[in-house]
Amino acid sequence: EYLFLRVREANEVESVHLMEWPTAQEVEVSGIEEMKKARVVVTLVLEARSKANIKVRQPIASITGPELSEEVRAVVLSEVNAKKYIVENVANEDGIVVTIDPTITPELKREGDVRELMRAIQDARKDMGLVPEDRIVLTVDVALRELVAPFEGEVLRTTGAREARTGEG
């Protein structure tokens, strides 16, 4: 009710409890089936990452899997932290087959290191009792500054920092 009162339009009823139920739309079965397939792909990729001892925060170059729409591929790539989705419709007696490229290039390693750093900063913010609105100044040594520089905008945005400075280290 609280949220409804803050977002309702002037011409809408005065309470969420007085609203009419929405009318049901026809369900697109193909979309549901594709999302089921995508969930299987994500599960298999995460299992492959685990077997290869690659953390999810560490980006990987590519995954190979069955045909999926562009929109669903984007969701899968985001979920498994991969850069590229290669379509290869291979199935065995167990069903869908996916593979990952376990090669971690220096660029991918750097991106993974930055994500680990952002996680550590977020943990430190939490330990200090900061809320998302609190802005910090991130002070890093020269080595971390070189690591962070290509990703500075993302680091500042994610960690709630106003700026990143090089300090004594």
LINQUI-V785373 format. One record per residue. RES is the residue in one letter. PSI is psi in degrees with one decimal (NA if undefined). NEAR is the number of other ideal C-beta (glycine too) atoms within 12 Angstrom. D_CENTER is the distance of its C-alpha to the mean C-alpha in Angstrom with 2 decimals. Layout:
((RES/PSI/NEAR/D_CENTER) (RES/PSI/NEAR/D_CENTER))
This chain:
((E/-45.1/14/30.76) (Y/-50.4/9/29.79) (L/-44.5/8/26.70) (F/-44.2/16/28.70) (L/-25.8/16/31.48) (R/-20.4/9/29.27) (V/-6.2/11/27.62) (R/152.8/17/30.52) (E/157.5/11/32.53) (A/-31.4/8/36.18) (N/1.6/6/37.51) (E/163.9/14/35.61) (V/161.6/15/37.26) (E/-3.8/14/37.46) (S/145.0/12/35.53) (V/-27.4/17/32.62) (H/-14.5/11/35.16) (L/0.1/13/37.39) (M/153.1/14/34.91) (E/150.8/9/35.52) (W/141.7/8/33.25) (P/151.7/6/31.32) (T/143.1/6/32.82) (A/142.9/6/31.05) (Q/159.9/7/29.81) (E/135.3/9/30.13) (V/132.9/10/27.17) (E/100.0/11/25.91) (V/-37.1/10/26.16) (S/-36.3/14/24.77) (G/-39.5/17/21.38) (I/-43.6/14/21.37) (E/-39.3/17/22.45) (E/-38.6/23/19.80) (M/-34.2/22/17.03) (K/-44.4/19/18.95) (K/-40.6/28/18.97) (A/-39.4/33/15.23) (R/-39.1/22/14.86) (V/-44.9/25/17.44) (V/-48.1/39/15.78) (V/-46.3/32/12.49) (T/-45.6/21/14.93) (L/-39.0/31/17.07) (V/-43.6/37/14.54) (L/-36.9/25/13.36) (E/-42.7/20/17.13) (A/-39.7/27/17.90) (R/-44.2/30/15.53) (S/-45.2/17/17.25) (K/-34.7/13/20.63) (A/0.2/20/20.05) (N/44.5/12/19.05) (I/114.8/28/15.80) (K/153.9/21/13.25) (V/-28.1/25/9.62) (R/-18.3/22/9.03) (Q/113.2/31/11.51) (P/148.3/33/10.62) (I/157.6/36/13.18) (A/-46.3/27/15.25) (S/161.3/28/15.47) (I/154.2/40/15.75) (T/132.5/29/18.75) (G/-172.2/36/19.07) (P/167.4/30/20.98) (E/128.6/21/21.31) (L/155.1/33/18.65) (S/159.8/20/18.62) (E/-42.5/13/16.71) (E/-43.3/15/14.64) (V/-36.1/29/13.78) (R/-42.9/29/13.20) (A/-40.1/17/10.54) (V/-44.8/21/8.76) (V/-47.1/40/9.59) (L/-42.3/28/8.58) (S/-43.3/19/4.93) (E/-37.0/23/5.46) (V/1.5/39/7.78) (N/57.0/28/6.80) (A/155.7/37/10.02) (K/-32.2/25/11.85) (K/141.7/21/14.42) (Y/119.9/35/15.40) (I/125.2/25/19.14) (V/125.2/20/21.11) (E/104.2/18/23.68) (N/85.4/17/25.18) (V/134.5/18/26.48) (A/149.6/16/27.32) (N/-168.0/10/29.45) (E/-20.1/7/31.25) (D/-10.4/10/28.11) (G/-134.6/17/26.24) (I/141.4/29/23.15) (V/130.7/21/22.77) (V/154.4/37/19.69) (T/158.9/26/19.72) (I/155.2/38/17.52) (D/105.9/25/18.76) (P/0.7/21/18.94) (T/121.5/17/20.35) (I/106.1/25/18.64) (T/164.7/17/20.16) (P/-36.4/11/20.94) (E/-43.4/19/18.41) (L/-39.2/26/15.54) (K/-43.7/21/17.07) (R/-44.4/23/17.20) (E/-40.6/28/13.55) (G/-41.3/27/12.87) (D/-39.9/27/15.67) (V/-40.1/34/14.37) (R/-39.6/27/11.11) (E/-41.0/24/13.65) (L/-44.6/31/15.85) (M/-39.2/30/13.49) (R/-41.8/21/12.99) (A/-40.1/21/16.79) (I/-42.7/31/17.48) (Q/-40.6/24/15.55) (D/-42.0/14/17.58) (A/-40.5/19/20.68) (R/-44.1/23/20.20) (K/-44.7/16/20.01) (D/-30.1/10/23.08) (M/-3.7/13/24.90) (G/21.2/8/24.39) (L/150.8/18/22.70) (V/163.4/11/21.03) (P/-29.9/14/18.32) (E/-19.8/8/21.30) (D/128.1/15/22.92) (R/140.2/16/22.77) (I/165.6/25/23.38) (V/121.2/17/24.80) (L/118.8/30/23.04) (T/120.8/20/25.82) (V/158.1/29/25.16) (D/176.4/17/27.66) (V/-42.2/15/28.36) (A/-44.5/14/26.36) (L/-33.5/27/23.14) (R/-42.3/23/23.97) (E/-36.5/18/24.06) (L/-44.4/27/20.67) (V/-31.1/34/19.05) (A/-49.8/19/21.09) (P/-17.0/15/19.11) (F/18.9/27/15.90) (E/-43.4/26/17.96) (G/-46.5/15/16.72) (E/-40.7/19/13.06) (V/-46.6/33/14.55) (L/-45.8/24/16.97) (R/-46.7/18/14.68) (T/-37.3/24/12.21) (T/-3.5/34/15.28) (G/31.7/25/17.63) (A/141.8/29/20.11) (R/-36.6/16/22.85) (E/163.7/20/23.54) (A/125.8/32/23.38) (R/153.8/20/26.86) (T/125.6/20/28.45) (G/-175.4/14/30.61) (E/136.6/8/32.98) (G/NA/12/31.50))
